[in-house]
Amino acid sequence: MGNIGQPKITFYIKFVIAYKVIQYQKRYNITPRAAWLKLTNHKAFKQLMLEHFKNKAYTQHWVNNILESIDVRRTFYKNHIREIIEQFPSLKIYTAKEYKDYLAKIKARKTMGLGSLRNTIKRVRKS
């Protein structure tokens, strides 16, 4: 027996939506709803919605509906996006400088301890 109700969307789609809304919110200093409406103007938004609605029948109808009407976007935010954003309360959005420092810290961790010696040992082949 299958599950009853609306098909669930993937974690990846939820994460991308939450990440971009929070990123726009912090970058432009706007509300989450305004950030969602700004995200709907992005050129890749249609592909994101196609992925979101892929489990539903008449996928193209749902995507066209959300692309054409501002009222549908607002209702979609109210019913879905607010809940998705609340699932990621501690999501950290890095600026370019913070991300560069973060990568440097990860690289520094790899050069510590006994595991770092493994790459420096060169073995001579016996013929």
C-alpha positions as CSV (number, residue, x, y, z in Angstrom):
1,M,0.0,0.0,0.0
2,G,1.2,3.5,-0.9
3,N,1.2,6.6,1.2
4,I,-1.9,8.7,1.3
5,G,-1.7,12.4,0.6
6,Q,0.5,14.8,-1.3
7,P,3.8,13.4,-2.5
8,K,6.8,14.7,-0.5
9,I,9.4,16.9,-2.0
10,T,13.1,16.1,-1.6
11,F,15.4,17.5,1.1
12,Y,17.6,19.0,-1.6
13,I,14.7,21.2,-3.0
14,K,13.8,22.3,0.5
15,F,17.4,23.2,1.3
16,V,17.9,25.1,-1.9
17,I,14.7,27.2,-1.4
18,A,15.5,27.9,2.2
19,Y,19.1,28.8,1.5
20,K,18.3,31.2,-1.4
21,V,15.5,32.9,0.6
22,I,17.7,33.4,3.6
23,Q,20.6,34.5,1.4
24,Y,18.4,37.1,-0.4
25,Q,16.9,38.2,2.9
26,K,20.4,39.0,4.4
27,R,21.9,40.4,1.2
28,Y,19.1,42.9,0.4
29,N,17.9,43.4,4.0
30,I,14.3,42.5,3.2
31,T,11.6,40.3,4.8
32,P,11.5,36.5,4.0
33,R,8.3,37.0,1.9
34,A,10.0,39.8,-0.2
35,A,13.0,37.5,-0.6
36,W,10.8,34.7,-1.9
37,L,9.1,37.1,-4.4
38,K,12.6,38.2,-5.5
39,L,13.6,34.6,-5.9
40,T,10.6,34.0,-8.2
41,N,12.2,36.5,-10.7
42,H,15.4,34.4,-11.0
43,K,16.0,32.8,-14.4
44,A,16.4,29.3,-12.9
45,F,13.2,29.5,-10.8
46,K,11.2,27.6,-13.4
47,Q,13.5,24.6,-13.2
48,L,13.4,24.7,-9.4
49,M,9.6,24.6,-9.5
50,L,9.6,21.8,-12.1
51,E,11.7,19.8,-9.7
52,H,9.4,20.8,-6.8
53,F,6.2,19.7,-8.6
54,K,7.6,16.6,-10.4
55,N,5.6,14.3,-8.2
56,K,2.3,15.9,-9.0
57,A,0.1,15.2,-12.0
58,Y,0.0,18.1,-14.5
59,T,3.4,19.5,-13.5
60,Q,3.6,22.1,-16.3
61,H,0.2,23.5,-15.2
62,W,1.4,24.0,-11.6
63,V,4.6,25.6,-12.8
64,N,2.8,28.0,-15.2
65,N,0.3,28.9,-12.5
66,I,3.0,29.9,-10.0
67,L,5.0,31.8,-12.7
68,E,2.0,33.8,-14.0
69,S,0.2,34.9,-10.9
70,I,1.6,37.0,-8.0
71,D,-1.3,35.9,-5.8
72,V,-0.3,32.2,-6.3
73,R,3.3,33.0,-5.3
74,R,2.1,34.8,-2.1
75,T,-0.2,31.9,-1.2
76,F,2.5,29.4,-1.9
77,Y,4.8,31.3,0.4
78,K,2.2,31.4,3.1
79,N,1.4,27.6,2.8
80,H,4.8,26.1,2.1
81,I,7.9,28.4,2.2
82,R,7.4,29.6,5.7
83,E,7.4,26.0,7.0
84,I,10.5,25.1,4.9
85,I,12.4,28.1,6.2
86,E,11.5,27.2,9.8
87,Q,13.0,23.7,9.3
88,F,16.5,25.3,8.9
89,P,16.8,27.7,11.9
90,S,20.6,27.5,12.1
91,L,21.4,27.7,8.4
92,K,24.6,29.7,7.9
93,I,25.0,31.9,4.9
94,Y,28.7,32.7,4.1
95,T,30.0,35.8,2.5
96,A,32.8,35.3,-0.1
97,K,35.4,36.2,2.5
98,E,33.9,34.0,5.2
99,Y,33.7,31.1,2.8
100,K,37.4,31.5,1.8
101,D,38.4,31.5,5.5
102,Y,36.2,28.4,6.0
103,L,37.9,26.5,3.2
104,A,41.4,27.5,4.6
105,K,40.4,26.2,8.0
106,I,39.3,22.9,6.5
107,K,42.5,22.6,4.5
108,A,44.5,23.4,7.7
109,R,42.8,20.5,9.5
110,K,43.8,18.1,6.8
111,T,47.5,18.8,7.4
112,M,47.3,17.9,11.1
113,G,48.0,14.7,12.9
114,L,49.2,11.3,11.7
115,G,46.9,11.2,8.7
116,S,48.7,14.1,7.2
117,L,51.9,12.1,7.1
118,R,50.4,9.5,4.8
119,N,50.6,11.7,1.7
120,T,54.2,12.7,2.3
121,I,55.7,9.2,2.4
122,K,57.0,8.1,-1.0
123,R,57.6,4.4,-1.4
124,V,60.2,3.0,-3.6
125,R,59.1,0.2,-5.9
126,K,61.0,-3.0,-5.8
127,S,61.7,-4.5,-9.1
